[in-house]
Amino acid sequence: MNYFQTLKPRLPKRYLLFIAAFVWTFAGGMLLFKGIAFYVNDPMYLWLRILVSLVCGSLFYILMFSKISAKHTKRIMNLKIEKPCMFSFFNFKAYIMMAIMISGGILLRRSGIVPPFYLSILYTTMGIPLFLSSLRFFNYGFNYRKYS
């Protein structure tokens, strides 16, 4: 093992699952918090917007995010080394996608292109599948021995 490899912060795979769970929980929670804050500031059609967010968020989870979180979970579980780098809970492509989504969300909010009325739906809709996906990581982390 060379000098630079010893400097990498390494963790057991079980902890990678928990890091992924906390990252997805944080991202989902932040989007839900911002979306709900927009609801409070503009309560027009509140129940309709909440219903649309719940339905669309659930569909996003079922059709897309459940598969993404399953893929990341499987990748972590199948890592060849027992203590990989702590940043390997995502692959490179996922980090790029995360950066694009965060930048896009900030750009939409700060630019004023999309009114807060619609941002509330968008943020809540995206927060739901992120938060639900985090539950898979928590499950695998808590039940690591059963799945490994």
C-alpha positions as CSV (number, residue, x, y, z in Angstrom):
1,M,0.0,0.0,0.0
2,N,1.5,3.3,-1.0
3,Y,1.6,6.5,1.2
4,F,-1.4,8.2,-0.5
5,Q,-3.6,5.1,0.0
6,T,-2.9,5.2,3.7
7,L,-4.2,8.8,3.9
8,K,-7.6,7.9,2.5
9,P,-10.2,7.9,5.2
10,R,-11.5,4.3,5.2
11,L,-14.6,2.8,6.8
12,P,-16.3,-0.5,6.8
13,K,-19.0,-0.9,4.2
14,R,-21.7,-0.9,6.8
15,Y,-20.8,2.7,7.7
16,L,-20.8,3.7,4.0
17,L,-24.5,2.6,4.0
18,F,-25.1,4.9,6.9
19,I,-23.2,7.8,5.3
20,A,-25.3,7.3,2.2
21,A,-28.5,7.2,4.3
22,F,-27.6,10.5,6.1
23,V,-26.7,12.2,2.8
24,W,-30.0,11.2,1.2
25,T,-31.9,12.0,4.4
26,F,-30.3,15.5,4.5
27,A,-30.9,16.2,0.8
28,G,-34.5,15.0,1.0
29,G,-35.2,16.7,4.3
30,M,-33.7,20.0,3.0
31,L,-35.9,19.9,-0.1
32,L,-39.0,19.0,1.9
33,F,-38.2,21.8,4.3
34,K,-37.8,24.4,1.5
35,G,-40.9,23.1,-0.3
36,I,-43.0,23.3,2.9
37,A,-41.7,26.8,3.6
38,F,-42.9,27.8,0.1
39,Y,-46.3,26.3,1.0
40,V,-46.5,28.3,4.2
41,N,-45.6,31.5,2.3
42,D,-48.2,30.9,-0.4
43,P,-51.1,28.7,0.8
44,M,-53.1,29.1,-2.4
45,Y,-54.3,25.6,-3.6
46,L,-52.4,24.1,-0.7
47,W,-54.1,20.7,-0.7
48,L,-53.9,20.3,-4.5
49,R,-50.1,21.1,-4.4
50,I,-49.5,18.7,-1.6
51,L,-51.5,16.0,-3.4
52,V,-49.6,16.6,-6.6
53,S,-46.3,16.4,-4.7
54,L,-47.2,13.2,-2.9
55,V,-48.4,11.5,-6.1
56,C,-45.5,12.6,-8.2
57,G,-42.9,12.1,-5.5
58,S,-44.2,8.5,-4.9
59,L,-44.1,7.8,-8.7
60,F,-40.5,9.2,-8.9
61,Y,-39.6,6.9,-6.0
62,I,-41.2,3.8,-7.5
63,L,-40.1,4.4,-11.1
64,M,-36.6,5.8,-10.6
65,F,-35.2,6.4,-7.1
66,S,-35.9,2.9,-5.7
67,K,-33.8,1.5,-8.6
68,I,-31.1,4.1,-8.0
69,S,-30.8,3.5,-4.3
70,A,-30.9,-0.3,-4.9
71,K,-28.0,0.1,-7.4
72,H,-26.0,2.1,-4.9
73,T,-26.7,-0.3,-2.1
74,K,-25.7,-3.3,-4.2
75,R,-22.5,-1.5,-5.4
76,I,-21.5,-0.8,-1.8
77,M,-22.3,-4.3,-0.6
78,N,-20.2,-5.8,-3.5
79,L,-17.1,-3.6,-3.0
80,K,-14.1,-5.9,-3.1
81,I,-12.3,-4.4,-0.1
82,E,-13.8,-4.5,3.4
83,K,-12.8,-0.9,4.3
84,P,-13.2,1.3,1.2
85,C,-12.7,5.1,1.1
86,M,-15.5,6.9,3.0
87,F,-16.4,8.8,-0.1
88,S,-17.2,5.7,-2.2
89,F,-20.8,5.6,-1.0
90,F,-21.4,7.3,-4.4
91,N,-19.7,6.5,-7.6
92,F,-18.3,9.4,-9.7
93,K,-21.4,9.7,-11.9
94,A,-23.6,10.1,-8.9
95,Y,-21.4,12.9,-7.5
96,I,-21.7,14.7,-10.9
97,M,-25.5,14.2,-10.9
98,M,-25.8,15.5,-7.4
99,A,-23.7,18.6,-8.2
100,I,-26.0,19.3,-11.3
101,M,-29.2,18.8,-9.3
102,I,-28.0,21.1,-6.4
103,S,-26.8,23.8,-8.8
104,G,-30.0,23.5,-10.8
105,G,-32.2,23.9,-7.7
106,I,-30.2,26.9,-6.5
107,L,-30.3,28.5,-10.0
108,L,-34.1,28.0,-10.2
109,R,-34.7,29.5,-6.8
110,R,-32.4,32.5,-7.1
111,S,-33.1,33.3,-10.7
112,G,-36.8,33.8,-10.2
113,I,-37.5,31.9,-13.5
114,V,-39.8,29.5,-11.6
115,P,-42.3,31.2,-9.2
116,P,-42.3,29.9,-5.5
117,F,-45.7,28.5,-6.1
118,Y,-44.3,25.9,-8.5
119,L,-41.0,25.5,-6.6
120,S,-43.0,24.3,-3.6
121,I,-44.3,21.4,-5.7
122,L,-40.9,20.7,-7.4
123,Y,-38.9,20.7,-4.1
124,T,-41.5,18.6,-2.2
125,T,-41.8,16.2,-5.1
126,M,-38.0,15.6,-5.2
127,G,-37.7,15.5,-1.4
128,I,-40.1,12.6,-1.1
129,P,-38.2,10.0,-3.2
130,L,-34.8,11.1,-1.7
131,F,-36.1,10.7,1.8
132,L,-37.8,7.3,1.0
133,S,-34.6,6.1,-0.7
134,S,-32.6,6.9,2.4
135,L,-34.7,4.3,4.3
136,R,-33.2,1.6,2.1
137,F,-29.7,2.6,3.1
138,F,-30.7,2.7,6.8
139,N,-32.3,-0.7,6.4
140,Y,-29.2,-2.2,4.8
141,G,-27.0,-0.5,7.4
142,F,-28.9,-1.8,10.4
143,N,-29.3,-5.3,8.9
144,Y,-25.8,-5.5,7.4
145,R,-25.0,-9.0,8.7
146,K,-28.3,-10.3,7.3
147,Y,-27.5,-9.0,3.8
148,S,-23.8,-9.6,3.5
